[in-house]
Amino acid sequence: MPVLLARQGPIARIRFNRPAALNALDEATAVAFRDACRAVAADRSVRCVLVEGEGRAFMAGGDIGRFGGTPDESAAAVSDIILPLHDGLLTLRRQDAPVVAALQGAVAGAGMSLALACDLAIAAEDARFVFAYTAIGTTPDGSGSFFLPRLVGLRRAMEIALLGEPINAARALELGLVSQVVPTVDLESAALALAERLAAGPTAAYGRVRRLYERSFGATLADQLEAEREAFMASTRTRDFAEGCRAFTEKRRPQFHGE
């Protein structure tokens, strides 16, 4: 299977599983990723999603070997990968559970775009980020053009996209591309610890936070204030809000249920 989906309590683990190809995306992998995302979104008991890559790389981008041939053949091959990849990404972003990326080795092209689309990202010290698209004369996919300028600003995003210089893990942390850098041997345990912490949180509120932040870049202040009011009011009707207020009053840690 090119993508493995497993459950670890309330955590869903989506793992790219083509280690011999550095988890490069081909059609079967993109379709399997889409299907895994759909399965996760349909399961209301999932409270955090961990996206990983098997072997020594997270993902080395698209499987370039699939793009040879005539222009029509190349276009068809690219479309067969991009459409399910984008479907899966949208599905992940529309569900409430926060998404964490665990990144090691090559994080390139679509792999880098996918990592940017996750809510939080932990990188191993050996992680190397390369946007890579202009190296083959093309433009970003996998949401890279949406998230990169939001994370680093337009000027820095243009530099990363146009020059295509590799970015090591320490620099990625400085730029805000990742949330944390850990020794390579500690990546899985650190990512799981973060996923467990998030899985114990107010899942529905996390989803509302994500949607508020996404829309804020295109909203007026008045519109954003109204969206904040609506989201807050919706949260007050949840079980987690009642528990959070009760725990605050009782001076204890809240026991959220994700609803």
N, C-alpha and C positions, 0 to 999 in steps of 0.2 A: 504494500500500500504506500503510495507516495506521500500521504498525509495520515498521521495517526491521531485519533481522538480518544482521549481517556478521561475518566473522572477520578478526582482525588477529593472526596468529600464534596464540598460546594464549589470546588475549583475544576473548571474544564481546561484540559491541556491539549492544545492543537500543536502538533509537532510535524514539521516538514521532514520527510524521510527519504531523501535521495542523497545520502552522504557521499557516494562515489562521484556525484555530479555537483557537489557543494550545494545541494538543494536547489539548483537552478530550476526555474519555473518552465515546465512544458505544459501542454494542454491538459494531460491527465492530472498533474499536480494542481493546476489552477481549478479544475473542476472539483477535485477532492477537497481543496480548501473551501470553495464555495459551499459544498455539501456539509462540511464540518461546521461552518459558521451558521448555516441554517439550522442544524441540529442543536447547536448551543442556544440560539435565539429562541427556539421552540421549547426549551426546558427552563421553566421558571425557577427551578431550584438551583440553577447556576448563579453564583454570586461573585465570581471573578473568572476571567479567562487569561490563561497564560499561553503565549505564542512562542514557540521554540524551534530550533533547528537541530536535527540529529548530526552528530559528527563534529568536524572541526570548523564548520561555517554555519552561520545562521541562514544566509541565502546569497548566492553570488549573482543575483539578477535573473534575467530571462535566459532560457536555453538558446543561445545564439545559433547553435547548429540547426535549430528548427526554422531559421529565418532565411536560409539560402533558397535559391531558385529564382523564378521570374518575379517581377514586381507583384503580379497578381497572387502568386503562390505565397510570397512573403507576407503580403497584406492579410491573406486569409489565415496564415499561421499565427500572426500577431493577434488578430481579432479573436481567434479561438482561445488565446491565453488571457487577453485583457478583459474580455466580457465577463467570464466567471470570476476573475480576480476582483474586478470592481464590484460585482454583485456581492461577493463575500465580504469585502470591506464595508460596503454600505450596511449590510446586515449586522456586522459587528458593531458599527457605530450607532445603529438605531436601537439596539437592546441596552438595558440599563447597566448590566454588570461591567465594572471597569476592566480594561484590557491591559495586560502587562507584557512587554517583550523582553525575552532573555536573549542577549546578543553576544555571539562569539565569532572570532575569525572574520571572514568576509561578510560584510553587510553592504551589498552593492546593488545599484539599479533598483529594481522592484523590491529587493530585500530592504534597502534603505527607506524607500517610500513606505513600505508596510510598517517598518519600525516607527517611522514618524507618525503614522496614523494611530498607534497605540497610545493609551492615556499616559502610561509611564513606561520607562525603558531602563533596564539594568544592563550594563555592558561589562564583559570580561576585559581584562587588561590587554588581551591580544586582539580585541575587536578592531577592525579597520573599515572605515566608512568611505565609500566612493559612489558619488551620484551616477557617474558612468554613462549617462544617456548621450551626451554630445560626442563621446568617444566612438559611438557607432552612428553618429549623424542623425540623432532623433531627439525627441522631447520626453519629459517625464510622464510616467503613468503611475497607477497605484496610489494616487492622491498626493504625490510628491510636490506638485505645483501648488497645492492647497496648504499643506502643513508646513513645508520648509520656510516660506516667508513669514508665516505666523510665529514660528519658533525662533528665528534668527534675525528677522528684519529683511526688507527687500534688497538692500545693497549686498548684504552678506549672502543672501540666497542666490543672487545673480553670480556672485563670485564662485560659490560652490558649484552651481550648475554649469557655468561657462568654462571654468578652468578644469574642473573635474579632478582636483588634487585629492589624494588620499588624506583622510582625517583619522588620527589615532584616537584611542579611547579617552585619553586625558583632554585632548582638544575638544572632542565631542561633548564632554562634560562642561567645559568652559563655554561652549557655544549654546548649551541648552538642548542639544540633540538627545541627550540621555539624562536620566535622573540620578544615576549612581554608577560608579565603576568599582568592581571588586576583582580580587585575584581570580584567574581563570578557573582554578580548581573549586572555587566557592560559588561559581555562577548559579548553578542549579539550586543550591540550598538558599542562597540569598533571594533568588527570584521566587522560590516557594514561600519563604518567610513573608515577603511583601504581599504575595497573592493571598496568603492566609490572613494577613492583617486586613486587607481590603475585603475579603470574603466575610469577615465578621462585622462589616460596617453596614450603613444604611443604603442598600443597593439602589432603591428607587431614587433617593436623593442624589446619589452619585450620577445617575443617568440625567437628572434634571440639571445638575451642575455642568455636565458635558454639553448639553444642548444650549444652555445659556451662554457659555463661552463661545461655542461655534457661531451663534447668531450675532454676537456682540460686535464683530468686525464690520458688519454691514448695517447695523441698526443705529438709529438716532438715539440720543440719551433718553428722550421721552419714551420711545418704543422699548428700550432696554429696561427702563424702570418699570414699565407695565409688565414686561415679561418676567422680571424678578418678582413682582407682586403675585402674578398668577402662579409661578412655580412655588413660591413660599406658601401661598394659600393651599395649593394642592398637597404640599408636604404636611400641612397641619392636620390633614385628614388621614394620615397614615399611622399604622401601628408603631413604626419606628419613632415618629415624632413624640407620641405619647410616652414611649419608653425613655427617649432621650431627656425629656423634661422631668420625668419622674426620677431618673437616675441623678440628674443634676441636683434636684431638691434633696435627694437622699444621700448625696455625696458618695456615689459609687460609680463604677464603670457601667455604661449601658450594655444591655444584651439585645442587640438589634436582630431583627428577623428578616430584614431585606424587603420589607413590604410596608 
